[in-house]
């Protein structure tokens, strides 16, 4: 089956500093891909590259980036604007990044819809209210007549998701959609995102720090470190049989109910632009060998079933 999103050997830089290095991923229709890693690992930059929001200082240096066979690197700006919203949706980490604080929410929904088609007025209102209802926002009329500052953080986040989904895009990109929410609302938003996937068949790429969210809702996991994907595979393979030392360290840092002591990761990730030799995780890896700190070409070790890692020695 042809993936709806194909990323091959993608390199991205800001002002000449390499941020993403040789990123290769694929996402199929109706599947959820979770991208996990520490702050500064390049996760948000990856989403911005896909949706074409790298800004004036960002540049794709190399690689392929295709959505449903469309070349997203060479696409014209006017054609990209047609894709955004209609076929490519985006949920930002903070709802304020996608909503105007001084305009009523209903007006912002209307603008999003009318930018991509000539909808009947009654059809528009029905579609908006139905999408709000999908996200368990039953007081739709009041919400549409409200300003963002009149709603709670959890409601604003769900409104932002509804705004991104109202045109039923084929691919939804979500940047930390639950990070600013309390645990109860996080669980609600996660379930509602999964319901939307099941209802509309939407493929999703979700960036998060939360390994609990990842282990619950995604089909595949990509672990990023220092701008690279260091491990990739289906959820059960990565969570139950992690192969890269960084993945193992992330999982060991998850609090456990049965009382196992949480283990932190010592040290700091490398700063983008600073040269280093060998594996970028070697300085923090308890399994590192002398060769890990020397110049070496990182070639994926394939464990089958689409599960691979960049650890050069497949460390235990």
Legacy VTK file of the C-alpha trace (Angstrom):
# vtk DataFile Version 3.0
C-alpha trace
ASCII
DATASET POLYDATA
POINTS 316 float
0.000 0.000 0.000
1.308 3.445 -0.952
1.761 5.707 2.095
-0.172 8.982 2.196
2.974 10.681 3.561
6.460 9.660 2.475
9.603 11.287 3.913
12.940 10.121 2.535
16.431 11.217 3.645
15.162 14.660 4.630
17.700 17.313 5.686
16.475 20.664 7.039
18.512 23.655 8.227
17.920 27.070 9.788
20.345 29.850 8.822
22.838 27.243 7.644
22.642 25.122 10.829
21.496 21.549 10.207
18.428 20.670 12.311
17.113 17.493 10.666
19.503 14.896 9.338
18.551 12.024 7.015
14.965 11.598 8.305
13.050 8.760 6.633
9.462 7.911 7.629
6.201 6.739 6.094
2.590 7.111 7.228
-0.443 5.289 5.827
-4.097 6.327 5.695
-5.943 5.788 8.977
-2.755 5.258 10.993
-1.260 7.334 13.800
2.491 7.936 13.932
3.926 9.196 17.209
7.165 11.187 17.110
8.840 11.267 20.512
12.044 12.691 21.968
13.437 15.404 24.224
12.950 19.113 23.578
15.261 20.212 20.803
15.353 16.876 19.003
13.773 18.327 15.835
10.222 17.007 16.219
8.375 20.303 15.632
10.712 21.195 12.763
9.684 17.949 11.082
5.984 18.914 11.247
6.765 22.429 10.014
8.661 20.992 7.048
5.681 18.803 6.106
3.146 21.640 6.220
5.505 24.231 4.709
5.859 26.562 7.703
9.643 26.668 8.096
9.633 30.438 7.645
12.141 32.650 5.868
15.178 31.171 7.629
14.292 27.492 7.269
15.304 25.458 4.237
14.996 21.890 3.017
18.502 21.005 1.842
17.971 17.469 0.622
15.520 14.614 0.416
11.975 13.842 -0.664
8.715 14.899 0.972
5.523 13.662 -0.670
1.872 13.814 0.361
-0.417 11.541 -1.675
2.096 11.690 -4.530
2.401 15.517 -4.363
5.947 16.869 -4.057
5.730 19.177 -1.025
9.231 20.551 -1.590
8.654 21.869 -5.100
4.965 22.722 -4.803
3.981 26.328 -5.573
2.959 28.498 -2.624
-0.585 29.028 -3.936
-1.055 25.266 -4.327
0.299 24.669 -0.825
-2.230 27.151 0.569
-5.000 25.101 -1.047
-3.708 21.946 0.616
-3.436 23.457 4.099
-6.699 23.184 5.955
-8.477 21.211 3.256
-6.214 18.160 2.974
-3.490 18.937 5.531
-4.597 19.969 9.018
-2.402 21.280 11.834
-2.975 21.416 15.595
-0.422 23.642 17.310
0.928 23.160 20.825
-0.821 26.299 22.049
-4.348 27.061 20.754
-3.406 30.739 20.529
-1.127 29.866 17.609
-4.138 28.968 15.466
-6.891 31.246 16.818
-7.256 35.017 16.764
-7.875 36.173 20.366
-9.998 39.174 19.333
-12.373 37.415 16.930
-15.263 35.167 17.858
-14.712 31.478 17.310
-17.651 31.165 14.923
-16.132 33.784 12.609
-12.842 31.889 12.540
-14.587 28.660 11.557
-16.436 30.456 8.759
-13.208 31.948 7.438
-11.538 28.536 7.373
-14.427 26.967 5.463
-14.986 29.768 2.974
-11.264 29.887 2.171
-11.584 26.408 0.674
-14.999 26.343 -0.952
-18.392 27.892 -1.498
-20.494 26.296 1.231
-24.205 26.764 1.823
-24.783 28.831 4.990
-26.923 26.154 6.653
-24.479 23.419 5.667
-21.593 25.401 7.175
-23.267 25.783 10.553
-24.318 22.131 10.643
-20.803 20.986 9.760
-19.216 23.163 12.470
-21.655 22.078 15.170
-21.231 18.416 14.206
-17.447 18.698 14.485
-17.691 20.376 17.888
-20.029 17.587 18.963
-17.477 14.985 17.795
-15.112 16.543 20.339
-17.727 16.399 23.134
-18.402 20.155 22.964
-22.178 19.984 23.165
-22.794 23.700 23.815
-21.814 24.574 20.259
-23.876 27.726 19.815
-22.400 29.334 22.929
-18.864 28.365 21.901
-19.255 29.848 18.408
-20.434 33.108 19.955
-17.465 33.211 22.387
-13.953 34.618 22.176
-11.045 32.224 22.869
-10.271 33.935 26.203
-13.778 33.094 27.422
-13.087 29.342 27.254
-10.902 27.095 29.388
-7.566 25.759 28.120
-9.016 22.310 27.516
-11.971 23.693 25.573
-9.695 25.904 23.492
-7.531 22.916 22.615
-10.562 20.920 21.497
-11.831 23.908 19.490
-8.403 24.107 17.808
-8.661 20.407 16.912
-12.210 20.953 15.569
-10.932 23.901 13.516
-8.186 21.712 12.018
-10.627 18.846 11.321
-13.703 20.726 10.086
-12.733 20.221 6.427
-11.983 16.521 7.065
-8.295 16.597 6.044
-6.615 13.363 5.048
-3.575 14.094 7.240
-3.566 15.811 10.640
-0.304 17.067 12.147
-0.470 17.571 15.917
2.308 19.335 17.831
2.072 18.455 21.548
-1.765 18.611 21.521
-2.044 17.537 25.181
1.012 19.109 26.829
-0.759 22.111 28.399
-3.708 20.106 29.727
-4.319 18.400 33.047
-4.355 14.603 33.112
-8.158 14.221 32.947
-8.510 16.525 29.923
-5.465 14.897 28.288
-7.255 11.538 28.407
-10.392 13.078 26.876
-8.476 14.736 24.025
-6.533 11.537 23.272
-9.731 9.483 23.056
-11.379 12.100 20.867
-8.432 12.189 18.464
-8.665 8.419 18.145
-12.427 8.674 17.546
-11.796 11.209 14.768
-9.284 8.847 13.181
-11.788 6.002 13.302
-14.669 8.151 12.006
-12.911 9.973 9.150
-9.977 7.645 8.390
-7.575 10.516 8.992
-3.853 9.752 9.150
-2.134 11.537 12.037
1.442 12.461 12.876
1.664 13.493 16.501
4.643 15.019 18.302
4.766 14.544 22.071
7.020 14.112 25.102
4.431 11.900 26.759
5.347 8.231 26.385
2.058 7.291 28.061
0.087 9.010 25.299
2.345 7.400 22.702
1.908 3.895 24.120
-1.892 4.309 24.252
-2.886 5.838 20.951
-0.330 5.404 18.155
0.277 2.598 15.663
3.923 3.412 14.931
6.652 5.214 16.866
9.573 7.290 15.602
12.130 8.172 18.282
14.125 11.318 17.488
17.417 12.473 18.962
19.618 15.379 17.812
17.700 15.752 14.550
17.784 12.066 13.620
15.269 9.250 13.808
17.200 6.758 15.942
14.500 4.080 16.143
11.320 3.384 14.206
8.753 0.616 14.231
5.281 -0.432 15.297
4.247 0.473 18.835
4.562 -2.953 20.420
8.005 -3.633 18.954
9.429 -0.292 20.083
7.830 -0.258 23.531
8.332 -3.949 24.390
11.614 -4.582 22.564
13.470 -1.250 22.244
16.818 -1.544 20.468
18.394 1.909 20.695
19.891 2.926 24.079
18.076 6.281 23.878
14.692 4.568 23.450
15.496 2.332 26.412
16.439 5.388 28.478
13.172 7.174 27.600
11.129 4.146 28.620
13.131 3.756 31.855
12.278 7.384 32.697
8.515 6.661 32.714
7.042 6.601 36.261
5.661 3.168 37.168
2.788 2.343 39.512
4.456 -0.829 40.806
7.232 1.162 42.428
10.185 0.685 40.071
12.471 3.655 40.489
12.368 6.147 37.650
15.796 6.541 36.010
16.770 9.887 34.498
19.027 10.353 31.470
22.328 11.981 32.502
23.910 14.793 30.521
22.503 17.012 27.787
21.855 16.456 24.078
24.321 18.058 21.645
23.653 21.654 20.597
22.656 22.002 16.950
25.577 23.258 14.897
28.283 22.030 17.282
30.425 19.295 15.688
30.556 15.827 17.213
32.030 12.545 16.095
30.183 9.262 15.880
26.788 8.591 17.428
25.148 11.755 18.841
23.954 9.826 21.911
27.360 8.312 22.714
28.253 10.898 25.392
25.144 9.938 27.425
24.980 6.219 26.606
25.903 3.689 29.298
26.526 1.057 26.589
28.782 3.203 24.396
32.031 1.791 23.065
35.128 3.721 22.079
34.151 3.323 18.427
30.800 5.051 19.094
32.692 8.334 19.631
34.627 8.034 16.381
33.552 8.933 12.860
31.166 6.253 11.633
28.336 6.003 9.159
25.036 5.325 10.897
23.264 2.616 8.913
19.906 1.246 10.135
19.992 -2.191 11.748
16.808 -3.895 10.528
15.035 -6.150 13.040
12.203 -7.055 10.681
8.519 -6.066 10.611
9.562 -2.494 9.739
11.472 -2.112 13.030
14.933 -0.565 12.767
17.431 1.388 14.828
20.475 3.569 14.169
22.510 2.119 17.026
25.604 0.934 15.095
26.126 -2.129 17.286
22.580 -2.984 18.313
23.652 -2.517 21.937
22.020 -4.611 24.652
LINES 1 317
316 0 1 2 3 4 5 6 7 8 9 10 11 12 13 14 15 16 17 18 19 20 21 22 23 24 25 26 27 28 29 30 31 32 33 34 35 36 37 38 39 40 41 42 43 44 45 46 47 48 49 50 51 52 53 54 55 56 57 58 59 60 61 62 63 64 65 66 67 68 69 70 71 72 73 74 75 76 77 78 79 80 81 82 83 84 85 86 87 88 89 90 91 92 93 94 95 96 97 98 99 100 101 102 103 104 105 106 107 108 109 110 111 112 113 114 115 116 117 118 119 120 121 122 123 124 125 126 127 128 129 130 131 132 133 134 135 136 137 138 139 140 141 142 143 144 145 146 147 148 149 150 151 152 153 154 155 156 157 158 159 160 161 162 163 164 165 166 167 168 169 170 171 172 173 174 175 176 177 178 179 180 181 182 183 184 185 186 187 188 189 190 191 192 193 194 195 196 197 198 199 200 201 202 203 204 205 206 207 208 209 210 211 212 213 214 215 216 217 218 219 220 221 222 223 224 225 226 227 228 229 230 231 232 233 234 235 236 237 238 239 240 241 242 243 244 245 246 247 248 249 250 251 252 253 254 255 256 257 258 259 260 261 262 263 264 265 266 267 268 269 270 271 272 273 274 275 276 277 278 279 280 281 282 283 284 285 286 287 288 289 290 291 292 293 294 295 296 297 298 299 300 301 302 303 304 305 306 307 308 309 310 311 312 313 314 315
